[in-house]
Amino acid sequence: MPITIFSHKKAFLLSYLERCEVLEYYTNVVLTSPRKEFPAPLVIRIPVLVRHWNSASPTRRAVFIRDNFVCAYCGKLVKDHNATVDHVVPKSKGGKWEWENLVTCCSSCNQKKGGKTPEEAGLKLLYKPYKPTGFQMAVSRWKTRMNDEFLKALEIYAPSTFLPSNWVLP
Ligand SMILES: [Zn+2]
């Protein structure tokens, strides 16, 4: 099961210390020391039980990362400073601070929505909020730094998390 994503340098260290099994190496990324070059690990397997990421109560930032900083109502990319977290079912109507009720929202949609439900405010959700797995969060965090080889490995080793349907945006 894919658990997380970290840098190839850390992966190399784990393989150098024989703490993991390397399943794939990059063909075009090498690590160099003054005397030697080493292929960079692309996919590794760690034979230990990994504690699962606990995503019980999300932080604001975690909601933005899950949603790739895209407003759930208008589809606009929002910058950190004017991103807000919206309660889909408003707090005043019993909506809770939980993954399934929180979405990233730009400030103008947030103003339109206020304390209303999306229907009352005439807004439509572009994607359904969900509780992400730790690996989905890792994919979102690393998305901008993935190269082609990494994306290919992601398709092979983590097909179910590769571009989750919730990512499909207008
Ligand atoms: Zn918006």
Residues whose N, C-alpha, C, O or C-beta is under 5 A from the ligand:
A	BS01	ZN	C71 Y73 C74 C106 C109
